[in-house]
Amino acid sequence: MPTPDRLDILPAMKGRTLRHLKLLRVSAISAGVLLCLLTSPASLASDEQLSGMKSEISRQEQQLNSKSKKLNALQSNLKSQEQSIAAIATQMRDANADLSVIEKDIATLNRESQRLEQLKLGQMELLKELLNSQYRQGQHSQLNALLSGEDSADMDRMTVYAEKLSKARTDAINELAATDTELQLKRRALQQQTEKQKTLIASLAADKAKLEKEQQAQKKTAGAIRREINSDKGYLAELRNNEKRLKVELERAAEQARIAAEQAKVKMDGLGKYKGKMQWPVKGRILHRYGTAQTGQLRWNGMVIAAKEGSEVKAAHDGTVVLSNWLRGYGLMVVVDHGKGDMSFYGYNQALLRNVGDTVKAGDPIALVGNSGGQDASALYFEIRRKGNATNPSPWLTR
């Protein structure tokens, strides 16, 4: 039989056991509810949405990478096409210069040939007269004069005359032969120059056809690039990247500028003293002025001047070429260092006529006007920088 103490403990134990059972039941119910919640349709939908968002982000990244690669490939094609156009344009310019020299040579040879033809005719007439005179002189030979009893003094005079006549005839024959030989040489040289002229004209026609083909390809590529960056954000990003690339190239050119200043054969005293006196690089209508809106918050750092394709771009001031290359967004560009941190920039060119290290004087041709860099019209991009900062070029040029 249980003791009183034992009887007191049993009800308490029973109460604690019941509370534990209740707690276990609540925990089990809570776990079940949580499990139901985790496997509910709403939870599954959230997982699917998260997975979908990740997939979309990945797709967008791939699309951006693909677009970037495509744009880079298009820019690479554009560079290749514009360099090819530059090579052809330079060949055509050289060929035209050679053709001009040949045409002058042909004109000179024609004048010389005409002069020699006239000289030959005169010499032939003189020779005829000498031969007639000699023939007539032969009719009065010394024997006839002796038999006729003429004076010996007259005979001596006639002998001297005959000798002079014979010498004059010999000289005339020699001169005629020399003239004839020179005339033949001139005619041969004229024929050679004419053949050379024909070859050059044919070569120019072929080069022109190649140039037009490359220009069509360039136009197509430039159009594709514009479509790739057709949004304001895309265009703005491209312009900002182009500016960064230019700064990188300028940093590379800094050392070349230092060397140029040391070895310069022209004055490298900066532009400070020449404000309002610098030469215009081309003559034409200003399409974009310094400081006007380019896109978004970006402003033009220089000016764009419309000019005929293939016309010469002139150095605005004396200096040394520190950059002559193709730059994305600027096309074929020449940068001239003027000393003391002053530089002038010439972009969008069809061809470059100067190499890094060349010294130039104001007015020297340094490039040919074009539309490189993906431009849709023929023009020159002109910029002036002082200690790395762009400044309005207009006040520096002659009015």
C-alpha positions as CSV (number, residue, x, y, z in Angstrom):
1,M,0.0,0.0,0.0
2,P,1.5,3.3,-1.0
3,T,2.8,5.7,1.6
4,P,1.1,9.2,1.9
5,D,4.1,10.8,0.4
6,R,3.9,8.7,-2.7
7,L,0.2,9.4,-3.1
8,D,1.0,13.1,-3.1
9,I,3.5,12.8,-5.9
10,L,1.4,10.8,-8.4
11,P,-1.2,13.6,-9.2
12,A,1.7,16.0,-9.9
13,M,3.4,13.6,-12.2
14,K,0.2,13.0,-14.0
15,G,-0.3,16.7,-14.5
16,R,3.3,17.2,-15.9
17,T,2.8,14.2,-18.3
18,L,-0.4,15.7,-19.6
19,R,1.3,19.1,-20.2
20,H,4.1,17.4,-22.1
21,L,1.7,15.5,-24.3
22,K,-0.1,18.8,-25.1
23,L,3.2,20.4,-26.0
24,L,4.1,17.5,-28.3
25,R,0.7,17.7,-29.9
26,V,1.1,21.5,-30.6
27,S,4.6,20.9,-31.9
28,A,3.4,18.2,-34.2
29,I,0.5,20.4,-35.4
30,S,2.9,23.4,-36.0
31,A,5.4,21.2,-37.9
32,G,2.5,19.9,-40.0
33,V,1.3,23.4,-40.7
34,L,4.8,24.6,-41.6
35,L,5.2,21.6,-43.9
36,C,1.9,22.4,-45.6
37,L,3.0,26.0,-46.0
38,L,6.3,25.0,-47.6
39,T,4.6,22.7,-50.1
40,S,1.7,25.1,-50.8
41,P,1.1,26.4,-54.4
42,A,2.0,30.0,-53.3
43,S,5.5,28.9,-52.1
44,L,6.1,27.0,-55.3
45,A,5.1,30.0,-57.4
46,S,7.6,32.2,-55.5
47,D,10.4,29.7,-56.3
48,E,9.4,29.6,-59.9
49,Q,9.4,33.5,-60.0
50,L,12.9,33.6,-58.4
51,S,14.2,31.0,-60.9
52,G,12.6,32.9,-63.7
53,M,14.2,36.2,-62.6
54,K,17.6,34.5,-62.5
55,S,17.1,33.1,-66.0
56,E,16.1,36.5,-67.3
57,I,19.1,38.2,-65.7
58,S,21.3,35.6,-67.3
59,R,19.6,36.1,-70.6
60,Q,20.0,39.9,-70.4
61,E,23.7,39.5,-69.5
62,Q,24.2,37.2,-72.5
63,Q,22.3,39.5,-74.7
64,L,24.4,42.5,-73.6
65,N,27.6,40.5,-74.0
66,S,26.5,39.4,-77.5
67,K,25.6,43.0,-78.4
68,S,28.9,44.2,-77.1
69,K,30.8,41.6,-79.1
70,K,28.7,42.4,-82.2
71,L,29.5,46.1,-81.8
72,N,33.2,45.4,-81.3
73,A,33.2,43.2,-84.4
74,L,31.4,45.9,-86.4
75,Q,33.9,48.5,-85.2
76,S,36.8,46.1,-86.2
77,N,35.3,45.7,-89.7
78,L,34.9,49.4,-90.0
79,K,38.5,50.0,-89.0
80,S,39.7,47.5,-91.6
81,Q,37.4,49.0,-94.3
82,E,38.5,52.5,-93.6
83,Q,42.2,51.6,-93.5
84,S,41.7,49.9,-96.9
85,I,39.9,53.1,-98.2
86,A,42.8,55.2,-96.9
87,A,45.4,53.0,-98.7
88,I,43.4,53.2,-102.0
89,A,42.9,57.0,-101.6
90,T,46.6,57.5,-101.0
91,Q,47.5,55.4,-104.1
92,M,45.0,57.4,-106.1
93,R,46.5,60.7,-104.9
94,D,50.1,59.5,-105.7
95,A,48.9,58.2,-109.1
96,N,47.2,61.6,-109.9
97,A,50.4,63.4,-108.9
98,D,52.5,61.0,-111.2
99,L,49.9,61.5,-114.0
100,S,50.2,65.3,-113.7
101,V,54.0,65.0,-114.0
102,I,53.7,62.7,-117.0
103,E,51.2,65.0,-118.7
104,K,53.7,67.9,-118.2
105,D,56.5,65.7,-119.6
106,I,54.3,64.8,-122.6
107,A,53.6,68.5,-123.3
108,T,57.3,69.3,-123.1
109,L,58.2,66.4,-125.4
110,N,55.6,67.5,-127.9
111,R,57.0,71.1,-127.9
112,E,60.6,69.7,-128.3
113,S,59.5,67.4,-131.1
114,Q,57.8,70.3,-133.0
115,R,60.9,72.4,-132.5
116,L,63.2,69.6,-133.8
117,E,60.9,69.0,-136.8
118,Q,61.1,72.7,-137.7
119,L,64.9,72.6,-137.2
120,K,65.2,69.5,-139.4
121,L,63.2,71.2,-142.2
122,G,65.5,74.2,-142.0
123,Q,68.6,72.1,-142.0
124,M,67.4,70.1,-145.0
125,E,66.7,73.4,-146.9
126,L,70.2,74.6,-146.1
127,L,71.7,71.3,-147.2
128,K,69.9,71.6,-150.5
129,E,71.3,75.1,-151.1
130,L,74.8,74.0,-150.2
131,L,74.5,71.0,-152.5
132,N,73.3,73.3,-155.4
133,S,76.1,75.7,-154.7
134,Q,78.6,73.0,-154.7
135,Y,77.2,71.6,-157.9
136,R,77.4,75.0,-159.5
137,Q,80.9,75.4,-158.1
138,G,81.8,72.1,-159.7
139,Q,81.0,73.5,-163.1
140,H,83.8,76.0,-162.5
141,S,86.6,73.7,-161.5
142,Q,90.2,74.7,-161.2
143,L,91.0,72.9,-164.5
144,N,88.4,74.9,-166.4
145,A,89.6,78.1,-164.8
146,L,93.2,77.3,-165.7
147,L,92.3,76.5,-169.3
148,S,90.2,79.6,-169.6
149,G,93.2,81.7,-168.4
150,E,91.4,83.1,-165.4
151,D,93.5,85.1,-162.8
152,S,95.2,82.9,-160.2
153,A,93.9,85.1,-157.4
154,D,90.4,84.4,-158.5
155,M,91.3,80.7,-158.6
156,D,92.6,80.8,-155.1
157,R,89.4,82.6,-153.9
158,M,87.3,80.0,-155.6
159,T,89.3,77.2,-154.0
160,V,88.8,78.7,-150.5
161,Y,85.1,79.1,-151.3
162,A,84.8,75.5,-152.4
163,E,86.5,74.3,-149.2
164,K,84.2,76.3,-147.0
165,L,81.3,75.2,-149.0
166,S,82.3,71.5,-148.5
167,K,82.8,72.0,-144.8
168,A,79.4,73.8,-144.4
169,R,77.8,70.9,-146.3
170,T,79.5,68.3,-144.0
171,D,78.5,70.3,-140.9
172,A,74.9,70.6,-142.2
173,I,74.8,66.8,-142.8
174,N,76.1,66.1,-139.3
175,E,73.7,68.6,-137.6
176,L,70.8,67.1,-139.6
177,A,71.8,63.6,-138.4
178,A,72.1,64.8,-134.8
179,T,68.7,66.5,-135.0
180,D,67.1,63.4,-136.5
181,T,68.6,61.2,-133.7
182,E,67.4,63.6,-131.0
183,L,64.0,63.7,-132.6
184,Q,63.8,59.9,-132.7
185,L,64.7,59.8,-129.0
186,K,62.1,62.4,-128.2
187,R,59.5,60.4,-130.1
188,R,60.4,57.2,-128.2
189,A,60.3,59.0,-124.9
190,L,56.9,60.5,-125.8
191,Q,55.6,57.0,-126.7
192,Q,56.8,55.6,-123.4
193,Q,55.3,58.4,-121.4
194,T,52.0,58.1,-123.3
195,E,51.9,54.3,-122.5
196,K,52.7,55.1,-118.9
197,Q,49.9,57.6,-118.9
198,K,47.4,55.0,-120.3
199,T,48.5,52.5,-117.6
200,L,48.1,55.0,-114.8
201,I,44.6,56.1,-116.1
202,A,43.5,52.4,-116.2
203,S,45.0,51.9,-112.7
204,L,43.1,54.9,-111.4
205,A,39.9,53.6,-112.9
206,A,40.4,50.3,-111.1
207,D,41.3,52.0,-107.9
208,K,38.2,54.2,-108.1
209,A,36.0,51.1,-108.5
210,K,37.7,49.4,-105.5
211,L,37.3,52.6,-103.5
212,E,33.6,52.8,-104.3
213,K,33.1,49.2,-103.3
214,E,34.9,49.7,-100.0
215,Q,32.9,52.9,-99.4
216,Q,29.7,51.0,-99.9
217,A,30.8,48.3,-97.4
218,Q,31.9,51.0,-95.0
219,K,28.5,52.7,-95.3
220,K,26.7,49.4,-94.6
221,T,28.9,48.8,-91.5
222,A,28.5,52.3,-90.2
223,G,24.7,51.9,-90.5
224,A,24.8,48.7,-88.6
225,I,26.8,50.4,-85.8
226,R,24.3,53.2,-85.6
227,R,21.5,50.7,-85.3
228,E,23.4,48.9,-82.5
229,I,23.7,52.2,-80.5
230,N,20.4,53.7,-81.6
231,S,19.2,54.3,-78.0
232,D,20.3,57.5,-76.3
233,K,21.9,55.5,-73.5
234,G,23.8,53.3,-76.0
235,Y,25.0,56.3,-78.0
236,L,26.1,58.1,-74.8
237,A,28.0,55.1,-73.5
238,E,29.8,54.7,-76.9
239,L,30.8,58.4,-76.9
240,R,32.1,58.2,-73.3
241,N,34.1,55.1,-74.2
242,N,35.5,56.9,-77.3
243,E,36.6,59.8,-75.1
244,K,38.3,57.3,-72.7
245,R,40.1,55.6,-75.6
246,L,41.3,59.0,-76.9
247,K,42.7,59.9,-73.4
248,V,44.6,56.5,-73.4
249,E,46.0,57.3,-76.8
250,L,47.0,60.8,-75.6
251,E,48.8,59.3,-72.7
252,R,50.7,57.0,-75.0
253,A,51.5,60.0,-77.2
254,A,52.8,62.1,-74.3
255,E,56.2,60.4,-74.5
256,Q,56.3,60.9,-78.2
257,A,55.5,64.6,-77.6
258,R,58.4,64.9,-75.2
259,I,60.8,63.4,-77.8
260,A,59.3,65.6,-80.5
261,A,59.9,68.7,-78.4
262,E,63.6,67.7,-78.0
263,Q,64.1,66.9,-81.7
264,A,61.8,69.5,-83.2
265,K,62.9,71.2,-86.4
266,V,60.1,73.7,-86.0
267,K,59.1,76.1,-83.2
268,M,57.4,74.3,-80.3
269,D,56.5,77.4,-78.3
270,G,52.8,76.6,-77.9
271,L,49.8,78.4,-79.2
272,G,49.5,81.2,-76.7
273,K,51.0,83.9,-79.0
274,Y,49.0,82.8,-82.0
275,K,45.4,83.2,-80.9
276,G,43.3,84.4,-83.9
277,K,46.3,83.7,-86.2
278,M,46.0,80.0,-86.8
279,Q,45.1,78.7,-90.3
280,W,41.8,77.0,-90.9
281,P,42.4,73.3,-91.6
282,V,39.7,73.2,-94.3
283,K,37.2,75.7,-95.7
284,G,33.6,74.8,-95.3
285,R,30.3,75.1,-93.4
286,I,30.5,74.4,-89.6
287,L,28.1,71.6,-88.8
288,H,28.7,71.4,-85.1
289,R,30.3,74.0,-82.9
290,Y,32.3,73.6,-79.7
291,G,30.1,73.4,-76.6
292,T,26.9,72.6,-78.4
293,A,24.9,69.5,-77.3
294,Q,26.1,66.2,-78.7
295,T,23.8,63.8,-76.8
296,G,22.4,63.9,-73.3
297,Q,24.7,65.9,-71.2
298,L,27.7,65.5,-73.5
299,R,28.9,68.5,-75.4
300,W,31.1,68.8,-78.5
301,N,34.8,69.2,-77.5
302,G,35.7,70.5,-80.9
303,M,34.0,71.6,-84.2
304,V,32.9,69.6,-87.2
305,I,33.4,71.3,-90.6
306,A,31.8,70.1,-93.8
307,A,34.3,69.6,-96.7
308,K,34.6,67.8,-100.0
309,E,35.7,64.2,-99.8
310,G,39.4,63.8,-100.7
311,S,40.3,67.5,-100.3
312,E,43.4,68.3,-98.3
313,V,43.4,68.9,-94.6
314,K,46.0,71.5,-93.6
315,A,48.0,71.8,-90.4
316,A,46.6,74.8,-88.5
317,H,50.0,75.6,-87.0
318,D,53.7,74.4,-86.9
319,G,54.3,71.3,-84.9
320,T,55.2,67.6,-84.8
321,V,52.9,64.7,-85.5
322,V,52.5,62.6,-82.3
323,L,49.6,60.4,-83.4
324,S,48.6,59.2,-86.8
325,N,46.2,56.3,-86.5
326,W,42.6,55.0,-86.5
327,L,40.6,55.6,-83.3
328,R,37.2,54.3,-82.6
329,G,34.6,57.1,-83.0
330,Y,37.1,59.5,-84.5
331,G,38.2,57.4,-87.5
332,L,41.6,58.2,-89.1
333,M,43.1,60.9,-86.9
334,V,46.2,63.1,-86.8
335,V,47.3,64.8,-83.7
336,V,49.9,67.6,-83.9
337,D,51.9,68.7,-80.9
338,H,52.7,72.4,-80.8
339,G,54.7,72.4,-77.5
340,K,53.9,73.6,-74.0
341,G,51.0,71.1,-73.7
342,D,49.1,72.5,-76.8
343,M,47.8,70.1,-79.4
344,S,45.5,70.1,-82.4
345,F,43.3,67.2,-83.5
346,Y,42.1,66.3,-87.0
347,G,39.6,63.4,-87.3
348,Y,37.1,61.7,-89.6
349,N,39.8,61.6,-92.4
350,Q,39.8,59.5,-95.5
351,A,43.6,59.0,-95.5
352,L,46.5,60.2,-93.4
353,L,49.5,61.8,-95.2
354,R,51.9,62.2,-92.2
355,N,53.5,59.7,-89.8
356,V,54.4,60.0,-86.2
357,G,57.6,62.1,-85.8
358,D,57.0,64.2,-88.9
359,T,57.4,67.9,-88.5
360,V,54.8,70.1,-90.2
361,K,54.4,73.8,-91.0
362,A,51.1,75.7,-91.0
363,G,49.4,75.0,-94.3
364,D,51.1,71.6,-94.9
365,P,48.7,68.9,-96.1
366,I,48.4,66.2,-93.3
367,A,45.3,64.3,-94.3
368,L,42.5,63.9,-96.8
369,V,38.9,64.8,-95.8
370,G,36.6,61.8,-95.4
371,N,33.9,60.2,-93.2
372,S,35.8,57.6,-91.3
373,G,34.7,56.6,-87.8
374,G,31.3,55.7,-89.0
375,Q,30.2,59.2,-90.0
376,D,27.4,59.6,-92.5
377,A,28.8,62.7,-94.3
378,S,32.2,63.9,-95.4
379,A,33.6,66.4,-92.8
380,L,36.6,67.2,-90.6
381,Y,36.5,67.0,-86.8
382,F,38.9,69.7,-85.4
383,E,39.8,70.1,-81.8
384,I,42.4,72.1,-79.8
385,R,43.6,70.9,-76.3
386,R,45.7,72.9,-73.9
387,K,47.3,70.8,-71.2
388,G,44.8,68.0,-71.9
389,N,41.7,70.2,-71.7
390,A,39.6,70.9,-74.8
391,T,39.1,74.6,-75.6
392,N,36.9,76.4,-78.2
393,P,39.0,76.3,-81.4
394,S,37.1,79.2,-83.2
395,P,38.8,82.1,-81.4
396,W,42.2,80.6,-82.3
397,L,41.6,80.6,-86.1
398,T,41.9,83.5,-88.5
399,R,38.7,85.4,-89.0
